[in-house]
Amino acid sequence: MRRICLTLPTNRACAPTIAALGEEAAYAVRHFDVEVHLLVLDSSEGQVFAEHARAVRDLPAVPGVVAHHFGEADQRDFLRRVIDEAGVAKPDLVLDLMLPDRLSYGACTNRAFLLAAALGCESVHRRDSDSRYQVADGSPVFPVHPELTALGRRASDVAPLVSDNVLETAHAGKPVAMVGGSFVGELSVDIGEIQRLDPEVYHDVVSLWAPLDWPEQRKRELVEESFRGAGDVVFTADHTVLGLVDPMRVDMCNIAFHRVQERIPLPPATDTIGSDYFLIHVVHDATLPGVLHNRDIVNYYTPERRTGAGFSAYQTRYVKFLLSMLYLDFVYDRMAEAGSALLDEGGEVRAQVVAGFVRESTGLDQAGNTHRLDVLEAAYRKLGGKYAAFAEHVAADRERLLREARQDTEDFALLLEAWASLVDASRKVDPCAHRR
């Protein structure tokens, strides 16, 4: 029997999502020979945390489903024991990278990866608190079905089970390392208001995601495609494709990884949208097979991101995402050039090679990021109102933003180098021991 981890990181009220996740876990054990560890990693506090604890307790008892609710104190206790066991250099810094005092999309998922290893799970299936399942014929459309159908199996054995097979035969003997889908509903990055206010400013802001030397036409194509997921397509029947999955086609609210998460962590950058997408690129560039499915999750946004401090915080995360691309594009190019050479003799990703690419990127000239900030300031000022006020915030914080983007990259290299020791140590640590 396989043991899997179905995880929900959250820092906002989402009791209905927890209940829905429980339904997906129950579906998994009914249809597959698995034991599901449902893992809620909760950074909320007070009444919201209490509501989540109650939601986890109220999940129906289902044989084969084990629910865990870990607040940040529980997570910190677990991480301290893992870090002590691993004997890593700079243990205090590693703890900060794993559980920073600021929001980090990558760090929360890294904690799920280590807890999954501690719980004996071979795969991690991630969902998000601001998403919900589509419904077809009166039943929720759970992504765990295509995930468990293919994940971890040899690609040649999965080929007869999918709708389309576009995988080159050279990769047919490798196991499926990732199964993912996309989303429908609102843009995956909450910048739709910019598009409504001024489409040209929207182009200027989104095109900064691309390498700066791309031709204008290619940038326009990227802008048209970016953050839209599957658009407004409604699920009617399954369609699955075996191949090297394009990172633009999947989303981290609808993803599952097999084993590769034990080799490569995610960038622990704080206040940076998209910091959790790195592993999708690794799977693609290392020529590891994946399956793309169409059980797309419904994305929506909570209103606090659009006013006051919430607006400024969210836009800052977007700015830091754009600045991170200076370094990530360099790494992606190196990984693409390496291709299957990123894998060792056992078919596992060479983490030290990836770490080397990341370290090399930290020496890049920051002129590209200075240009990005120039364009962003001008674009936000053109929009006026709260956007113009945010432009002043960017102008005042330019040096800090530039410095943090480079430091985040250096921190990622350090975590890559320590990751194998942390995963091995996690397998020796009981995450629930302190509760007994």
N, C-alpha and C positions, 0 to 999 in steps of 0.2 A: 504493500500500500504506500502510495506517495504521500508525503506530507508537504503541504503548500501554505504560503502566507498570503492572505488577502488583507491588504492594509489600507488604512485611511488616516493620513496625517491631517490634522485640523488645528486651527486657532480661532475658529468662530463657531457660533451655535449651529448645530447640524444634526439634531436628534433624529429627524426623519431619514437622513442619509444613512445613519448608523442602522436604523431598522431595515432599510433597503439592502444594505450590505449583508445583514444577517440573512435576508431572503436569498441573496446570491450565494452565500456560503452553503445554505441548506440545499439549494439547487445543485451545487457542485457535488456534494456527497450523495445525492440521489442518483446522479447520472454518471459519476466516475468513481473509481476505486481510490479515493483520496481521504485524507484527514486534513481539515481546514483549520488553520489557526487564524482567527479573525483578530487583527491587531489594530486598535485605535490608538494612535499616538497623539496625545492631546496637550496642546500648549495654551488652552484657554484656562480661565480661572473662575473662582467664585461660583455664582449661580449657574453659569453656562457649564462649567466643569461638572457640577452636581447633576445637571440635566443629562449630560453625556453618560455619567456613571450609571444613572437610572436607566437610560436607554440600553446600555450594554447588559445590565442586570435583567431587563425585561425581555431580552431576546428569547424566543422560544428554545427550550432545550432540544437539541437535535444531536443524535449520536453521530460522532465524527466531526462535530464543530466545537472548537474550543475558543472562547472569546477572551481577549485580554484588553484591558483599558489602562494605559500607562500615561500618567501625568508627567510633567517635566522633572519632578523630584524622583520619580521611579526611573525615568530614563537616565538621569544623571548618576544615580546609584549604580545602575547597570554599566554605564560607560566607564565610571571610575574603576570598577572591578575588572572590566575588559582591558583598559589601558594599563592597569597595574600588572595584569597577567601577561600582556604583550611585551612589557618592558620597552616601550618605544621611547625614542629620544623626544625631548620637549613634551612631556606628558600633559602639562597644563595647557600648552598651546593646542595640542590635539583635542583635548576636552573642549576647548573653546570652539574649535572648528567643527566638532561633532554636535555641540549644543550651544550655539552662540546666543547672546542676549538680544540679538536682532533677528528679524525674519530671514530665513534661508530655505529656499525650496529644495536645494541640493542636500543640505544637512539633515532635514527631516526625513528625506528618503534614505540617506545613508544610515540613519539610525534604524530604519525599518530593515535595511539589508543586514545589519549586524544582529538585530533581534531575531530575524528569520533564521540566520545561521545558528544562533543559540537555541532556537526552538526545533532545530533539526529539519528545517524546510529547505527543499531544493529549488523552489521557485518563489518569486515575489510578484504579486498581482496588485497593482496600485490603482486606487480610485481617488477622487477629489471631493471635498466637502461642498463645493459650489457646482455640482453636477448631479444629474439624475438619469435613470434609465428610460429609454424609449419603451413604448408598449405596442405590441402587435397581437392581434386576436385576443385581446384582453389580458395578456401576460407580459411581464417585464422581459426585455430583451437583454439577457445577461452576457457580457463579453467572456465570462469564464468558460463558456462552452467551447468556442473556437480555441481559446487559450489552452485548455486541458486536452483538446483533441490532438494538438500538434506539439506542444512545448516539450522539449527534451528528447523527442523521438528523432530518429535518423530521417533526414530529409527525404530519402528515397522511399521510406515507409509512409511518410506523410503525403507524398505526391498523389496517390490514388484517392485521397480523402478531401482534396481541395478542388475548388472550381476551376482554377487555372494554375499551371505550373510554368513559371518563366525562369526557373533556376537553371543555371548552366550545370551540365552533368559533372563538371569538375568538383562541384560542391555537394553533390548528392549524398556523399557518405558522412557529411557533418551533421551534428544534431541541430535541431531548430532552437536557436538561442533566444528568440524574441517573438512574441505574438502581440500585435497591436491594432488598434482601430483609431478612429478620429472622433470628431464631435460635430454636432449640429447646434444651431442656436446662435448666441452672440459670439463676436470675435473672441479668440482666445486671449488676446491682449485688449484691455479695456480702453481703446482709443477710437471707438466708433464715433464719438462726438466730434473729434477732429475732422473726420471724413465728411460729416454732415456740414460742419462749419465752412470748410474750405478744402476741396479735393486736392488742389495743388500743394497746399501745405501738408496735407496727409501724405502725398507722394514724397515730399521732401523729408518728412520725418521717418517714414517707413523705409525709404530707400537707403537710409544710413545703416540698415541691417546688412546690406551687401558689402562685399569688398569694394573699397573706394575706386579701384581701377577697372571695375566692370563698365562696359559700354552702357549708354543710357537706355537702349532698348531692353537689354537684359535686366536692368534695374526696374524698368516699368513692368516687365513680366513678373518679377519677384513681388512687387507691390500688389499686383492684381491677385496673386496667389496667397499672399501672407495672411496668417491668422484667421483664415476662413474655414479651415477644416473641410468638412463635407458639405458645407453650405446649408441648404434647407432640405436635403434629400431625406425622405422618410423611409425607414426600414420596412421592407415587405418580405424579403427572403434572403437567406444567407448567400454571400459571395465571398470566397476566400482565395487568396493568391499566394502561392509559395514562391519566394525569390529573395533577392537582396532588397530589403524594404527601404524605400526612399524616406529619409527622416522627415520630409515635408508632409508625409501622408499619415503620420501617427501623432498622438498626443499623450502626454504623461498622465492624463486623467483616465487613460484607457490602454494600459500597457501591462505586459508581463514579461519577466526575464527569467531565464534558466541558467544558473551557474555563473554567467558572465558578471553578474553583480558581485560575486565573490572575488573577482579579479580586479575590477575597476570601480572606484567610487564615483560619485558626482561632485562637481565643483562646489565647495562649501561657501561660495560667495554670499554675502549678506545683502539684503535689499536689492536683489537682482533678478528680474524676471528671466526665465529661460535657463537658469543655472542648473536645472535638473534634466536637460535634454542631451547631455554629452554622451551618455551610454548608447543612445539610439544611433548616434554617428559612429561610435566604435563598432557596434554590431555590423553596420553597413560596410564600413571601410575595411574591416578585417575579413570580409567575405563570409560572415557567418549567416546561415540561412534564417529567414524569418517568415512569418505569415502575416499578411495584411487582411483584416476582415472588415465587414461593414456594420457590425453591431455598435454603431456610433452612439456615444453618450451625449446627453443634452447639456449644453453649457449655459450658465447664466451668471450674472454678477449681482453681488449684494451692494446696496446703495451707498455704503459708507466710503467707497472708493471714489466717489464723484463730487464730494463737497469737503471744504475745510481741510483739516489736517490729513484726512484720508486721501483726498485728491493729491496733495503735495507728495505724500508718501508713495502713492502708486506711480505717479509720474516719475519720481526719482528712481524707482525700480526699473522703469522703462529706459531711462537715460543710462543707468548703469548696465543694463542689458546691451545697449548699443556700444558702450565703451568696451565691454567684455569681448566683443566680436573682433577687435584688433588682434587679440591673442588667440581666440578660438579659431578664427579663420586660418591662421598660420598652422595651428595644430591639425585642423581638419585636412588641410592641404598635405601635410606630412603624412598623416595616416592614410590618405587616399593613395599617395605615391607608394607607400609600403604595401598596401593591400594585404594579401594573405601572409606576407612576411611578418605581420603583426602577431601571428599565431606561432606557438612553439610546437615541438614534435607531438605533443599530446592534444593539439587543437585548442589550447587555452591562450587567451590574449596575454602578450608579453607586457605586463604592467610597467616594467622598468623602461621599456622603449617608449611607451606613451608618456611616462613621467619625464623622459629626456626631451621629448618634443615640447612639453609644457614648460620646462625650465628654459629651454632655448628661446621660447617666445617672450619671456620676460625681458629680454634684451632689446626688444623692438623699439624703434624710435616712436615717440608718442605724438608725432605731428598729425597722424591720421585721426587720433582722438581729439586733438585740439581743433581740427577742422570739424569734426562731428559736433563738438560743443558750440562752435561758431554758428553752424547751420541750425542747430536746435534753438539757440537763443533767438535768432532772427525769426524762425518759424513761430515759436510761442508768442513773441511780441506781436507778430502780425495778427494772430488770433485775438489779441486783446483780453480784457477782463482777467479772470483767474489765471489764464494761460500767460498773459503778460507779467502778472505778479510772480508766477512760477519761473519765468525767464530770469527775473532778478535773483531768485533763489539759486538758480544754476550759475549765474555769473559770479555770485559771491562764493560759491563752493567749488569753483573750477579746479583749483589745485587739489583739494581734498578728493574730488571725484576721480581725477586722473591718478592720484596716488593710490587710492583704494582699488582701482581696476587692476593695477599692476600687483599690488600686495595680494589681492584675491587670487591671482594666478600663481604667485609664489607659494601661497598657502596650499593651493591645489596640488602642486608638485610634491610638497611635503606629505600630504595625505596619501597621494598615490604610492609613495615610497613606503609608507607605514601600513598600507591597507592589508596586505597579506597577513601580517602579524596580528592585526586587529581581528580579522575574520577567524584565524586559527584560535585566537584567545577566546572569541565569542563562543566557540563550540565547547569550551571548557567551563563556561560560566552559566549558572542557572539564573535566568532573568527574574524568576519569581521567588528566589530563595529568601529575600528580605521580608516577604509578605507572610511567611509561615510562622 
